[in-house]
Amino acid sequence: MSQITMQRKDLKRLARVAGGRRWRIAHFVCGLLVLVLPNLFNPPVCAQGRAVTVDPASVQRAIDRGVAYLRKSQTDRGGWNEYGGQSCGLSALCTLSLLNAGVSRDDPAISKAMKYLRSFEPNETYSVSLQTLVYCQLGATADLPRIRRNVLWLVQKQNKEGDGRRRVGGWSYGQRIGSGDPSNSQFALLALGAAKDRGIEVDAEVFERALEYWIVHQRDDGGWAYGSSQPTTGSMTSAGIASIIISRGGVSGTSSRIQGGRIECCGNRGEGDDPVESALTWMGDHFSVEVNPGGDSMTFYYYLYALERVGRLSGRRFIGGHDWYREGAEQLLELHDPFQGFWSGAAPMENNRDIATSFALLFLSKGKRQVVAGQLQYKSDRADAWNSHPAGLKQLVRQVERDWGRDLTWQTIRAEDADGQIVSLESLLQTPVLIIRGRETLRFPNSLIEVLGTYIEQGGTIFFEADGGDGCGDASAFEASVNELCAKWFEGSRLDRLPPTHPVWFAEREVPPSAITNIDKDFWVYGVQACCRTAVFYVPNSLSCRWELSDSIHGSKTVNDNVRSQIDLALRIGENVIAYATGRELTDKLEERMVIDGGDPPEPNRTTIEIAMLSLGAGGEEARRAIPNATELIRQKLKIDLSAAKEPVGLDANTLSNVPILWLHGRTAFQLTDSERNALREYIENQGMVFATSICGSDAFSESFRREMSLVLPDSPLQRMDPSHPAFTPAAYGGFDIQSVMIRTPNDRGRSQVIQTRSSVPEIEYAVVDNMAAVFFSPLDVSCALESPNSVQCPGYSTEDAAKIVANMVLYGLNQ
C-alpha cells in the first residue's frame, strides 16, 4: 500500500495557478493527504476480512496437493494398490485423475503408470472402461489398437435383451448376466463415448440399446436406483442423465438427419417428455453436495464425480438453482487434508484414500473447465425452440477442443427461472459467446432485453441463428425479431452483411466467401458493429443442425459432397465466431467477472474533477462509454472524485476553462483549424491536462494527433515515456505498478487470426510544458478496452490495465 502526501507550499502554488479551475484540483488533492490506495483488482473478501473460501487459486492448490498425494502412493511398478476383483481399475482411475488434473503425459509418474496399465488386457467392465478412458485422455496413437480391443470387448459384453420392439442393453461386471447394473453401464458408456470421440467406430446399435436400457429403468419420479428394491439416488440419477446424453450422441442424428442426400433439420425428434429434463428436475429437487441424495455415505465421492458429468455434459451451470461446481468445490476444500493432500470417505470403499482422492480430483479438474460458449434457454410457444438441436453446441465445442488442444465446456443459461426471475448479468458473463436460436418471433420481456444489452456492453457476444428451412419452416419472424433487438441495443442499427475482409471468415479456419455461394443455402454471416468489434452475429440458416451431424459423416461413404460441405462450413463459421469473440482468451470458471458501469455517477461537487471528451468528429462516439467507465473504475477503487462530463466539448476558450482534464480519442484522421489549435494551446499553457488514445490502435488517428500536437506545441514535442519514468510506479504518486502490462496485438496470419501478447511497459508518449507533463498519448487502444471489457480485436490493453494506465497518468499529472 502507498500514501500520497503533499507539502503545504506545493498546495499554495497549485492554488494560485489558473484561478478557480486549478483551485478545484488543489482542493481535491488536499483530500488525498493521507489516502491509502487499495489494489484496483484485489480479490473479494468476506465481511470478517478473510479471503473467499473458493476461488481459482484455492482450488488449484487443492488439486496440486491431491496430485502430490497420488504421486506418493504410486507403487514401484507404476500402479496403485488395486481394489479387490479389479485387475487394473484403481490404477486406471488414479492415472485418469492425474491426467485431468493437468499432469503432463511426459511426466515420470504418467510414464510409469502407462507402462503398468499397458501390461493388462482386463476382463472386468470397470477396469476395461477406465483403462479406455485413460488411453483416450492421453491421446497416444500407439494406444489406438488397445482402444479398439477394449471397445470390441465392451460391445461383446453388452447384454442384449428385448421383445422385438425394444432392444435393451446394459453391462454387468464382465459377464452377461441379467440385465446389467447402472454403475457398470455408465462406465461402459463413458468409455465408448470417449472412444468414439477419439475416432474409433462404434456401431450405433450399441448406443441405441444402451439408450433403451436407461429409458426402461427410469422411475416415475424421474430418477434411477441401483436396483429395483432400492431408493432413487443422486449417484444413479446422475449416471442416467450422463448415459442418455452419451447414448444420444452415438445415435446418428438426435434431431436432424441426412436423408436422400440432403439434410433434414427438423422432424426427427420423438414425442413425449424428455427423460433428461425430468431427471434434472429430480436432481434439482434433491440437490446436495454434502451427501449422495438417497444413497449411503460410502458413495459420496463417487456421487460428486457423477454430478460433475451431469453439469458438464448437459451444459448446466445451475441445477435446481444451485451452482453445482462452486458448491461442490467448497465442500471438497473443507474435506481436504491440506497437509497430506488426500481426501477420505466412509468404509468399505471410499476410506481408500486413492479412490476418494481420485474422484475429488476428477470433480475439481473436469468441472472447472473453461466455458467457451453457451445457449440461451428462453420461454416460447414451442418448448424446444431454444434447443431444437440439443447435441449441436456440444459437437461444436468438441471440434474447438480438438483444434485448440485443450479441454473446454459449454453452458445453458436460463433466461428466466421458475419464478420469473430474469437471469443476472453475472450469470450471462460466465459465457463469452451466447447462442440464441429459433424460428418464431422472440417475445423477450423488456428486463431480459435490457440485461442482454448490458451483456453486450460488458464484452459479451450474441450469435443468433435462424432455425428455418430444411423441414423446419419459415424463420422470417425470427429474423425480424433479431433486427428489432439490434435496433434497441445499437440505436437504430440493423444487421449488415459482413464483408469478405471480416475475421469471421478466417479467425480460426479459413472460409472463402466464394465457397458459400457454391452451396444452395444462405450461410452468409451478418452482424452489428459495436465500437471496435462485431458484438452480434446472425446466420439465416441453422448451423446447430449441421454441427449435430458432424460426427455422423466421419468414415461414411454415402454422404454426398454438398452435405459434407455444409457441415464443414457450419463448423468453420461456428469456430470462427468463437475465436473472434474470445481471441482464445478465456477466464476461469470461479473467477469473478468484472462489471464496469459508468452510468449515473453521483452529482459533481466543488471537489469533483471532470474529464470531458473533445468533439473531434473522428469516430470517438464509437467508444462513448470509455470515459464514464474509466472514471467510475478510478473513482470507486481509488476514491478519487473523478467524473465524466455529460456532453462532449468543443475547442473554445470559454468551454475549456471549466475542464481540468480533456480526453481525445478517435479512429479516423482529423484536422484542427487555426483557431482550434490556438484554443488547445491556451488550454494546455493554463495547465490543462490532455489524455489521448487511438481507438483500436488506429494509425490514421495517431498520425493526425501527432501532427496536430506538433503544430499546437512546436516547442514541446511528444516523446516516448521511458520505462523508468515515475508515472509507471506507485512510489511517488500512489498509483499502480504498471511497469509490466500485457499488450495484445491481433495479427492476421494466413488462415487464422492470431492474438500475439507481450509483457512491456505501456506505450505512452507525452509532452512537457512549463516543466510539467501536460499531454499523455497512447497509440495503442485504451478506449475500446474500457468501452467493452477485454475486447481482443484491437492492439492495446486489457480493461484492468487500461484503467490502471489512465489512473496513473491522472495521478501523475495532478501531483506534479
C-alpha positions in Angstrom: 0.0 0.0 0.0 1.1 3.6 -0.5 0.3 7.1 0.6 0.0 10.4 -1.2 1.5 13.3 0.6 2.0 16.9 -0.5 3.9 19.7 1.2 2.0 22.9 2.1 4.0 25.1 -0.2 3.1 22.9 -3.1 -0.6 23.2 -2.3 -0.3 27.0 -2.1 1.4 27.1 -5.5 -1.2 24.9 -7.1 -4.0 27.1 -5.6 -2.6 30.1 -7.4 -2.5 28.5 -10.8 -5.2 29.3 -13.3 -7.7 30.8 -10.9 -10.7 28.8 -9.8 -10.3 26.0 -12.2 -7.0 24.8 -10.8 -8.1 25.6 -7.2 -10.6 22.8 -7.7 -7.8 20.4 -8.4 -5.8 21.8 -5.4 -8.8 21.4 -3.1 -9.3 17.9 -4.4 -5.6 17.0 -3.8 -5.9 18.2 -0.2 -8.3 15.3 0.4 -5.6 12.9 -0.6 -3.1 13.9 2.1 -3.3 10.6 3.9 -5.0 8.5 1.2 -4.4 4.8 1.3 -4.9 3.2 -2.1 -6.1 -0.4 -2.3 -5.1 -2.6 -5.3 -7.5 -1.9 -8.1 -8.4 -5.5 -8.6 -7.9 -7.2 -5.3 -9.9 -10.5 -4.9 -13.1 -10.1 -2.8 -13.0 -10.7 0.9 -15.7 -11.8 3.3 -17.1 -9.4 5.9 -14.8 -10.9 8.5 -11.8 -9.9 6.4 -10.6 -13.3 5.3 -10.4 -14.4 1.6 -13.3 -16.1 0.0 -13.5 -19.8 0.6 -13.2 -20.9 -3.1 -11.5 -19.3 -6.0 -9.3 -20.5 -8.9 -6.1 -20.3 -6.7 -7.5 -22.2 -3.7 -8.9 -24.9 -6.0 -5.7 -25.2 -7.9 -3.8 -25.5 -4.6 -6.1 -28.4 -3.5 -5.6 -30.1 -6.9 -1.8 -29.8 -6.7 -1.8 -31.3 -3.2 -4.0 -34.1 -4.3 -1.7 -34.8 -7.2 1.3 -34.8 -4.8 -0.5 -37.4 -2.6 -1.2 -39.7 -5.5 2.4 -39.5 -6.6 3.5 -40.7 -3.2 1.0 -43.6 -3.1 2.1 -44.8 -6.5 3.8 -48.2 -6.3 7.2 -49.0 -7.7 5.5 -51.0 -10.5 3.8 -47.8 -11.6 0.3 -48.6 -10.5 -1.6 -48.3 -7.2 -2.8 -51.0 -4.8 -5.7 -52.4 -6.7 -9.2 -52.8 -5.4 -10.4 -56.4 -4.9 -11.6 -58.1 -8.1 -10.3 -55.5 -10.5 -7.1 -56.1 -12.4 -6.1 -52.5 -13.1 -9.2 -50.5 -12.4 -8.0 -48.5 -9.4 -4.7 -47.7 -11.1 -6.5 -46.5 -14.2 -8.8 -44.3 -12.0 -5.7 -42.7 -10.4 -4.0 -42.2 -13.7 -7.1 -40.7 -15.2 -7.4 -38.2 -12.4 -3.7 -37.2 -12.7 -4.1 -36.6 -16.5 -7.3 -34.5 -16.0 -5.5 -32.6 -13.2 -3.0 -31.4 -15.7 -0.1 -33.7 -15.2 1.8 -33.9 -18.4 1.8 -37.1 -20.4 5.6 -36.9 -20.3 5.7 -36.8 -16.5 7.6 -39.7 -15.0 4.6 -40.7 -12.9 2.4 -40.9 -16.0 5.1 -42.8 -17.9 5.3 -45.4 -15.2 1.5 -45.6 -14.9 1.1 -46.1 -18.6 3.7 -48.9 -18.7 1.8 -50.6 -15.9 -1.6 -50.2 -17.5 -0.4 -51.4 -20.9 0.6 -54.7 -19.4 -3.1 -55.6 -18.8 -5.8 -56.8 -21.0 -8.6 -56.6 -18.4 -11.8 -58.6 -18.4 -13.9 -56.5 -15.9 -16.2 -53.8 -17.1 -14.8 -51.2 -14.7 -11.2 -51.9 -15.5 -11.8 -52.1 -19.2 -13.7 -48.8 -19.2 -11.3 -46.9 -17.0 -8.3 -48.1 -19.0 -10.0 -47.0 -22.2 -10.7 -43.6 -20.7 -7.0 -43.2 -19.8 -5.9 -44.2 -23.3 -8.4 -41.7 -24.8 -7.3 -38.9 -22.4 -3.6 -39.5 -23.1 -4.2 -39.4 -26.9 -1.2 -41.6 -27.9 -1.5 -43.0 -31.4 0.2 -46.2 -30.2 -2.8 -46.9 -27.9 -5.4 -47.0 -30.7 -5.2 -50.8 -31.1 -5.7 -51.2 -27.4 -8.7 -48.8 -27.5 -10.2 -50.9 -30.4 -9.6 -54.1 -28.4 -11.4 -52.7 -25.4 -14.3 -51.3 -27.5 -14.8 -54.7 -29.0 -14.8 -56.3 -25.6 -17.4 -53.9 -24.3 -19.6 -54.3 -27.4 -19.5 -58.1 -27.0 -20.2 -57.9 -23.3 -23.3 -55.7 -23.7 -26.4 -57.5 -22.5 -28.8 -57.8 -25.4 -32.4 -58.2 -24.3 -35.7 -57.3 -25.8 -39.1 -58.4 -27.1 -38.5 -57.4 -30.8 -39.9 -53.9 -30.2 -37.4 -52.6 -27.6 -33.9 -53.8 -27.6 -32.3 -53.1 -24.3 -28.6 -53.3 -23.5 -26.7 -52.7 -20.2 -23.5 -54.0 -18.7 -22.6 -56.2 -15.8 -19.3 -56.7 -14.1 -17.9 -58.6 -17.0 -20.3 -61.5 -17.7 -23.6 -61.1 -19.5 -25.7 -62.0 -16.5 -29.2 -60.5 -16.1 -29.9 -57.0 -17.5 -26.8 -55.4 -16.1 -26.5 -52.7 -13.5 -26.4 -48.9 -13.8 -23.0 -48.4 -12.4 -21.2 -50.7 -14.8 -23.4 -49.5 -17.6 -22.4 -45.8 -17.1 -18.7 -46.6 -17.1 -19.0 -48.7 -20.2 -20.8 -45.8 -22.0 -18.2 -43.3 -20.8 -15.5 -45.4 -22.4 -17.4 -46.0 -25.6 -18.3 -42.3 -25.9 -14.6 -41.3 -25.4 -13.5 -43.9 -28.0 -16.0 -42.5 -30.5 -14.7 -39.0 -29.8 -11.2 -40.4 -30.5 -12.3 -41.5 -33.9 -13.0 -45.2 -33.1 -16.1 -46.5 -34.9 -18.8 -47.8 -32.6 -21.9 -49.3 -34.0 -24.9 -47.0 -33.4 -26.9 -50.0 -32.4 -24.8 -50.3 -29.2 -25.8 -46.8 -28.2 -29.4 -47.5 -29.2 -29.6 -50.5 -26.9 -27.9 -48.5 -24.1 -30.4 -45.7 -24.5 -33.3 -48.1 -24.2 -31.7 -49.6 -21.1 -31.7 -46.2 -19.3 -35.2 -45.2 -20.5 -36.7 -48.6 -19.4 -35.2 -48.3 -16.0 -36.1 -44.7 -15.3 -38.5 -44.3 -12.5 -41.7 -42.3 -12.4 -40.1 -39.7 -10.2 -37.5 -39.0 -13.0 -34.5 -40.7 -11.3 -32.7 -44.0 -11.2 -31.8 -46.5 -8.5 -29.1 -49.2 -8.4 -31.7 -51.9 -8.0 -35.4 -52.3 -8.3 -35.8 -52.6 -4.5 -33.6 -49.7 -3.7 -34.3 -46.0 -3.5 -33.7 -43.4 -6.1 -30.2 -41.9 -5.6 -28.3 -38.9 -6.8 -25.4 -41.0 -8.0 -27.5 -43.3 -10.1 -29.7 -40.4 -11.4 -26.5 -38.6 -12.4 -25.4 -41.8 -14.1 -28.7 -41.9 -16.0 -28.5 -38.3 -17.2 -24.9 -38.6 -18.5 -25.6 -42.0 -20.1 -28.6 -40.8 -22.0 -26.7 -37.8 -23.3 -23.8 -40.0 -24.4 -26.1 -42.6 -26.0 -27.9 -39.9 -27.9 -24.6 -38.7 -29.2 -23.8 -42.1 -30.5 -27.1 -42.4 -32.4 -26.9 -40.7 -35.8 -28.9 -37.5 -35.8 -30.5 -36.6 -32.5 -32.9 -34.1 -34.0 -31.6 -33.9 -37.6 -30.6 -36.4 -40.2 -29.2 -37.0 -43.6 -32.0 -38.3 -45.8 -31.8 -39.0 -49.5 -28.6 -37.0 -50.0 -29.9 -33.9 -48.2 -30.0 -32.6 -44.7 -33.3 -32.6 -42.7 -33.1 -30.4 -39.7 -36.5 -30.9 -38.2 -39.0 -33.7 -37.8 -36.6 -36.4 -36.3 -37.4 -35.9 -32.6 -39.7 -38.3 -30.8 -42.7 -37.2 -28.9 -43.1 -37.2 -25.1 -41.3 -35.9 -22.2 -37.5 -35.7 -22.3 -36.0 -38.2 -19.8 -33.0 -35.9 -19.2 -35.2 -32.9 -18.2 -37.3 -35.0 -15.8 -34.1 -36.4 -14.3 -32.6 -32.9 -13.9 -35.8 -31.9 -12.1 -35.3 -34.7 -9.6 -31.7 -33.6 -9.2 -32.7 -30.0 -8.6 -35.4 -31.1 -6.0 -32.9 -33.3 -4.1 -29.7 -31.4 -4.7 -26.9 -31.7 -2.2 -23.1 -31.6 -2.2 -22.9 -32.9 1.4 -24.4 -36.3 0.8 -25.3 -38.6 -2.0 -29.1 -37.9 -2.1 -31.0 -41.1 -1.2 -27.7 -43.1 -1.1 -25.2 -44.2 1.5 -22.2 -42.5 2.9 -19.7 -44.8 1.2 -20.6 -43.4 -2.3 -20.2 -39.7 -1.6 -17.1 -39.0 -3.8 -18.4 -41.4 -6.4 -21.6 -39.2 -6.5 -19.7 -36.0 -6.9 -17.8 -37.3 -9.9 -21.1 -38.3 -11.4 -22.6 -34.9 -10.6 -19.7 -33.2 -12.4 -20.6 -35.2 -15.5 -24.2 -34.1 -15.3 -23.2 -30.4 -15.2 -20.6 -30.7 -17.9 -22.4 -33.0 -20.4 -25.8 -31.1 -20.0 -24.1 -27.7 -20.1 -25.9 -26.7 -16.9 -24.1 -24.3 -14.5 -27.1 -24.4 -12.2 -29.0 -27.5 -11.1 -32.1 -26.6 -9.2 -30.8 -23.1 -8.7 -27.5 -24.4 -7.2 -24.1 -23.5 -8.7 -23.1 -27.2 -8.6 -19.4 -26.6 -9.2 -18.9 -23.8 -6.8 -20.8 -25.5 -4.0 -19.1 -28.9 -4.7 -15.7 -27.3 -4.7 -16.4 -25.5 -1.4 -17.4 -28.8 0.1 -14.3 -30.6 -1.2 -12.0 -27.9 0.0 -13.5 -28.3 3.5 -13.0 -32.0 3.5 -9.5 -31.9 2.1 -6.4 -32.7 4.2 -4.2 -29.8 3.1 -1.1 -31.2 4.7 -1.1 -34.7 3.3 -3.1 -33.8 0.3 -5.7 -36.7 0.3 -9.5 -37.0 0.6 -11.0 -39.9 2.5 -14.6 -41.1 2.9 -16.6 -43.9 4.5 -15.8 -47.6 4.6 -15.7 -50.0 2.9 -14.8 -48.3 -0.4 -14.1 -44.6 0.0 -11.9 -44.9 3.1 -9.4 -46.0 0.5 -7.7 -42.6 0.0 -6.6 -43.3 -3.5 -10.2 -43.8 -4.6 -11.6 -40.8 -2.8 -8.8 -38.5 -3.9 -9.1 -39.6 -7.5 -12.9 -38.9 -7.5 -12.3 -35.5 -5.8 -9.6 -34.5 -8.4 -11.8 -35.5 -11.3 -14.6 -33.3 -9.9 -12.4 -30.3 -9.3 -10.3 -30.5 -12.5 -13.0 -31.5 -15.1 -15.7 -29.3 -13.5 -13.6 -26.2 -13.8 -13.0 -26.4 -17.5 -13.3 -23.0 -19.1 -16.6 -22.1 -20.8 -16.2 -21.2 -24.4 -19.9 -20.7 -25.4 -23.4 -21.1 -24.2 -27.0 -21.2 -25.3 -30.0 -19.2 -24.0 -33.0 -21.2 -22.7 -36.0 -18.9 -23.2 -39.7 -19.3 -22.9 -41.7 -19.7 -26.1 -44.8 -21.5 -27.5 -42.6 -24.4 -28.6 -40.8 -25.9 -25.6 -37.8 -26.9 -27.7 -37.5 -23.6 -29.7 -34.3 -22.7 -27.9 -32.8 -26.2 -28.1 -34.1 -27.7 -31.4 -30.7 -29.4 -31.9 -29.6 -30.4 -28.5 -26.3 -32.0 -29.5 -25.3 -29.2 -31.8 -23.4 -26.9 -29.4 -21.7 -29.9 -27.7 -20.3 -31.1 -31.1 -19.1 -27.6 -32.0 -17.3 -27.3 -28.6 -15.8 -30.7 -29.2 -14.4 -29.5 -32.5 -13.0 -26.4 -30.8 -11.3 -28.6 -28.2 -9.6 -30.6 -30.9 -8.3 -27.5 -32.7 -7.3 -25.7 -29.6 -5.8 -28.7 -28.0 -7.4 -28.0 -24.6 -10.4 -29.3 -22.6 -13.4 -26.8 -22.7 -17.0 -26.8 -21.9 -20.3 -25.0 -22.7 -23.3 -23.9 -20.7 -27.1 -23.5 -20.9 -28.2 -20.2 -19.5 -31.9 -19.9 -18.4 -33.4 -16.6 -19.3 -36.0 -16.8 -16.6 -36.3 -19.2 -13.6 -39.5 -20.9 -12.5 -40.5 -17.8 -10.5 -40.0 -15.4 -13.5 -36.7 -14.0 -12.2 -34.6 -12.7 -15.1 -31.1 -14.1 -15.5 -28.4 -12.0 -13.8 -25.7 -10.2 -15.8 -23.1 -12.1 -13.8 -24.5 -15.4 -15.0 -24.5 -14.2 -18.6 -20.9 -13.1 -18.3 -19.9 -16.7 -17.5 -20.1 -17.4 -21.2 -18.2 -15.2 -23.8 -20.5 -16.3 -26.7 -24.3 -16.7 -26.2 -26.2 -18.6 -28.9 -29.9 -17.8 -29.4 -31.7 -19.9 -31.9 -35.3 -20.1 -33.1 -37.8 -19.6 -35.9 -40.7 -17.7 -34.4 -40.9 -14.2 -33.0 -38.8 -13.6 -29.9 -41.1 -12.3 -27.2 -38.5 -11.3 -24.6 -39.6 -9.2 -21.7 -38.0 -5.7 -21.5 -36.0 -6.7 -18.5 -34.4 -9.5 -20.4 -33.7 -7.3 -23.4 -32.0 -4.8 -21.1 -29.7 -7.3 -19.4 -28.8 -8.8 -22.8 -27.9 -5.3 -24.0 -25.7 -4.8 -20.9 -24.1 -8.2 -21.5 -23.0 -6.9 -24.9 -21.8 -3.6 -23.4 -19.7 -5.6 -20.9 -17.9 -7.6 -23.7 -20.3 -10.4 -24.4 -21.1 -11.6 -28.0 -24.5 -12.9 -29.1 -24.8 -15.3 -32.0 -28.3 -15.6 -33.5 -29.1 -18.5 -35.8 -32.4 -18.9 -37.6 -33.9 -22.4 -37.4 -35.7 -22.3 -40.7 -35.8 -24.3 -43.9 -34.6 -27.9 -44.3 -38.0 -29.1 -43.0 -38.2 -26.5 -40.2 -40.5 -24.0 -41.8 -40.2 -20.2 -42.2 -37.9 -18.2 -39.9 -38.6 -14.7 -41.2 -40.3 -13.8 -38.0 -37.2 -14.7 -36.0 -35.0 -12.6 -38.3 -37.4 -9.6 -37.8 -37.1 -10.0 -34.1 -33.3 -10.0 -34.2 -33.3 -6.8 -36.2 -35.7 -5.2 -33.7 -33.4 -6.2 -30.8 -30.4 -4.8 -32.6 -32.2 -1.5 -33.2 -32.8 -1.2 -29.5 -29.3 -2.2 -28.5 -27.5 -0.1 -31.1 -29.6 3.0 -31.6 -31.4 2.1 -34.7 -28.7 -0.1 -36.3 -29.6 -3.2 -38.3 -27.8 -6.4 -39.3 -25.3 -5.8 -42.1 -23.7 -8.4 -44.4 -20.2 -8.9 -43.1 -17.5 -8.2 -45.8 -15.0 -10.8 -47.0 -12.3 -9.0 -45.1 -14.1 -9.6 -41.7 -12.2 -12.0 -39.4 -15.4 -14.2 -39.2 -14.1 -15.8 -42.4 -10.7 -16.7 -41.1 -10.4 -16.1 -37.3 -9.8 -19.9 -36.8 -10.3 -21.8 -40.0 -10.5 -20.2 -43.4 -13.9 -19.9 -45.1 -13.5 -18.4 -48.6 -16.7 -16.4 -49.2 -16.8 -17.9 -52.6 -17.4 -21.3 -51.0 -20.7 -20.0 -49.5 -22.1 -19.1 -52.9 -21.5 -22.6 -54.2 -23.9 -24.1 -51.6 -27.6 -23.9 -52.1 -28.2 -22.4 -48.7 -27.6 -18.8 -47.4 -24.8 -19.2 -44.9 -23.6 -15.6 -45.2 -22.9 -14.1 -41.8 -24.5 -10.8 -40.8 -23.5 -8.6 -37.9 -23.7 -5.3 -36.0 -20.5 -3.4 -35.1 -20.1 -2.1 -31.5 -17.1 0.1 -31.0 -14.1 -2.0 -32.1 -15.8 -5.3 -32.5 -18.8 -7.1 -34.0 -20.9 -7.8 -31.0 -23.9 -9.5 -32.7 -23.8 -12.2 -35.4 -26.7 -13.7 -37.4 -26.9 -16.6 -39.8 -30.2 -17.2 -41.7 -29.9 -21.0 -41.7 -29.3 -23.4 -38.9 -25.7 -24.2 -38.1 -26.6 -26.2 -35.0 -28.4 -28.7 -37.2 -25.2 -29.3 -39.1 -23.0 -29.2 -36.0 -25.1 -32.0 -34.6 -24.4 -34.2 -37.7 -20.7 -33.6 -37.7 -19.8 -37.0 -36.2 -22.1 -38.9 -38.5 -20.1 -38.1 -41.6 -16.8 -39.5 -40.4 -15.9 -42.5 -42.5 -19.3 -42.5 -44.2 -19.1 -43.1 -47.9 -22.8 -42.5 -48.5 -22.7 -38.7 -47.7 -22.5 -36.6 -50.8 -20.1 -33.6 -51.3 -22.8 -31.0 -50.8 -23.8 -32.3 -47.4 -20.2 -32.6 -46.3 -19.6 -29.0 -47.5 -22.5 -27.7 -45.5 -21.4 -29.5 -42.3 -17.8 -28.4 -42.7 -18.8 -24.8 -43.5 -21.1 -24.7 -40.4 -18.3 -25.9 -38.1 -15.8 -23.4 -39.6 -18.2 -20.5 -39.1 -19.0 -21.5 -35.5 -15.4 -21.9 -34.6 -14.5 -18.5 -36.3 -17.2 -16.7 -34.3 -15.8 -18.2 -31.0 -12.2 -17.4 -31.9 -13.1 -13.9 -33.0 -15.1 -13.2 -29.8 -12.5 -14.6 -27.4 -9.1 -14.4 -29.1 -8.7 -17.8 -27.3 -8.6 -15.9 -24.0 -11.0 -17.5 -21.5 -11.5 -16.8 -17.8 -11.5 -19.5 -15.1 -14.9 -20.8 -14.0 -14.6 -19.4 -10.5 -13.1 -16.1 -11.5 -15.1 -13.1 -10.6 -16.3 -11.3 -13.8 -15.5 -7.6 -13.7 -18.5 -5.4 -14.5 -18.0 -1.7 -15.1 -20.9 0.7 -15.1 -20.2 4.3 -15.9 -23.8 5.3 -15.9 -25.5 7.6 -13.4 -22.4 8.8 -11.5 -23.1 11.0 -8.4 -23.7 14.7 -8.9 -20.4 16.6 -9.1 -19.4 18.9 -6.2 -16.7 21.5 -5.8 -14.1 18.8 -5.3 -15.0 16.8 -8.4 -12.5 16.7 -11.2 -14.3 16.3 -14.6 -12.9 14.6 -17.7 -14.5 15.8 -20.8 -14.3 14.3 -24.3 -13.3 16.6 -27.1 -15.7 16.6 -30.0 -13.4 15.9 -32.9 -15.6 14.2 -35.5 -13.0 11.4 -35.7 -15.2 8.5 -34.7 -14.9 9.0 -30.9 -18.6 8.3 -30.4 -17.8 4.6 -31.1 -16.4 4.4 -27.6 -18.7 6.8 -25.9 -18.7 4.8 -22.6 -14.9 4.7 -22.3 -14.6 7.9 -20.2 -17.6 7.2 -17.9 -16.3 3.6 -17.4 -12.8 4.8 -16.7 -13.8 7.5 -14.2 -16.1 5.0 -12.4 -13.4 2.4 -12.1 -10.9 5.0 -10.7 -13.5 6.8 -8.5 -14.6 3.6 -6.8 -11.3 1.8 -6.5 -9.0 4.8 -5.7 -11.6 7.0 -4.0 -10.6 9.9 -6.4 -13.5 12.1 -7.1 -13.5 11.9 -10.9 -16.5 12.3 -13.1 -17.2 12.2 -16.9 -18.7 15.3 -18.4 -22.2 14.6 -19.7 -21.6 16.0 -23.2 -18.5 16.4 -25.4 -17.0 19.8 -25.5 -15.7 22.0 -28.4 -12.3 23.7 -28.7 -13.2 27.2 -27.5 -11.6 29.0 -24.6 -14.8 29.6 -22.6 -15.8 26.0 -22.6 -12.3 24.7 -21.8 -11.9 27.0 -18.9 -14.1 24.6 -16.8 -12.4 21.4 -18.0 -9.5 20.1 -15.8 -8.8 17.0 -18.0 -9.5 16.8 -21.7 -9.9 13.3 -23.4 -9.2 13.0 -27.1 -9.8 9.8 -29.0 -11.0 8.5 -32.4 -10.2 6.1 -35.1 -10.2 8.3 -38.2 -8.0 11.2 -39.5 -8.8 14.7 -38.4 -7.6 18.2 -38.8 -8.0 21.2 -36.5 -8.5 24.8 -37.6 -6.0 27.5 -36.6 -8.5 28.9 -34.1 -9.0 25.4 -32.6 -5.2 24.9 -32.3 -4.9 28.3 -30.5 -7.6 27.3 -28.1 -6.0 24.0 -27.3 -2.6 25.7 -26.9 -4.1 28.2 -24.4 -5.8 25.4 -22.5 -2.5 23.4 -22.1 -0.5 26.5 -21.2 -3.0 27.2 -18.5 -2.1 23.8 -17.1 -5.0 21.9 -18.5 -4.3 18.2 -18.9 -4.8 16.1 -22.1 -5.2 12.4 -22.3 -5.4 10.9 -25.8 -5.6 7.4 -27.3 -6.2 5.9 -30.7 -9.4 3.8 -30.7 -8.5 0.3 -31.8 -4.9 1.5 -32.3 -5.9 3.5 -35.4 -2.8 4.6 -37.4 -4.9 7.4 -39.1 -5.9 8.9 -35.7 -2.3 8.6 -34.3 -0.8 10.3 -37.3 -3.3 13.1 -37.1 -2.8 13.6 -33.4 0.9 13.7 -33.6 0.8 16.2 -36.5 -1.7 18.5 -34.7 0.3 18.4 -31.4 3.5 19.4 -33.3 1.6 22.4 -34.6 -0.1 23.2 -31.2 3.1 22.8 -29.2 6.0 23.3 -31.6 8.5 23.7 -28.7 7.2 20.7 -26.7 7.4 17.6 -28.9 5.9 14.3 -28.0 8.4 11.9 -26.6 8.3 8.2 -25.6 7.9 7.7 -21.9 11.0 5.9 -20.6 10.4 2.6 -18.8 11.9 4.0 -15.7 9.5 7.0 -15.7 7.9 7.5 -12.2 4.4 7.6 -13.8 4.7 3.8 -14.2 5.3 3.1 -10.5 3.2 3.8 -7.3 6.1 5.0 -5.1 5.8 8.7 -5.7 2.2 9.3 -6.7 0.1 6.5 -5.2 -0.9 4.8 -8.5 -0.1 1.3 -9.6 2.9 -0.7 -10.7 2.4 -0.8 -14.5 6.0 -1.4 -15.4 4.7 -4.7 -16.9 1.3 -4.8 -18.6 0.0 -7.3 -21.2 -0.1 -5.8 -24.7 -2.3 -7.6 -27.2 -1.9 -7.4 -31.0 -4.2 -9.2 -33.4 -2.1 -10.4 -36.3 -3.8 -12.0 -39.3 -1.6 -14.8 -40.5 -2.8 -16.8 -43.4 -5.7 -18.9 -42.4 -6.3 -17.7 -38.9 -6.4 -14.7 -36.6 -3.6 -14.9 -34.1 -3.6 -12.8 -30.9 0.0 -12.0 -30.0 0.8 -11.0 -26.5 3.8 -9.5 -24.9 4.7 -8.0 -21.5 6.0 -4.5 -21.5 5.6 -1.0 -20.1 2.7 0.8 -21.6 3.4 2.7 -24.8 2.9 6.3 -23.7 4.0 9.5 -25.4 4.0 12.8 -23.5 4.7 16.4 -23.9 6.2 18.7 -21.3 5.0 22.4 -21.0 6.5 24.7 -18.3 8.3 21.8 -16.8 5.1 19.8 -16.3 3.9 16.8 -18.3 0.7 18.2 -19.9 -0.2 15.8 -22.7 -0.3 12.0 -22.5 -0.9 9.9 -25.6 -1.3 6.1 -26.1 -1.1 5.0 -29.7 -2.4 1.6 -28.5 -6.1 1.2 -27.7 -7.3 2.2 -24.2 -10.8 3.3 -25.2 -12.2 0.0 -26.6 -10.8 -1.9 -23.6 -12.8 0.4 -21.3 -15.9 0.6 -23.6 -16.2 -3.2 -24.0 -14.3 -5.1 -21.3 -11.4 -7.2 -22.6 -12.1 -6.7 -26.3 -9.4 -8.7 -28.1 -9.9 -7.2 -31.6 -7.6 -4.2 -31.0 -3.9 -3.6 -30.5 -4.0 -2.5 -26.9 -4.6 -3.4 -23.3 -6.9 -5.4 -21.1 -9.6 -3.5 -19.3 -7.8 -3.8 -16.0 -4.5 -2.5 -17.4 -6.3 0.3 -19.4 -7.9 1.6 -16.2 -4.6 1.5 -14.4 -2.9 3.4 -17.1 -5.5 6.2 -17.0 -5.3 6.3 -13.2 -1.5 6.6 -13.2 -1.4 9.3 -15.8 -4.1 11.3 -14.0 -2.4 10.9 -10.6 1.0 11.8 -12.1 -0.5 14.9 -13.8 -2.3 16.1 -10.7 0.6 15.6 -8.4 3.4 17.4 -10.3 
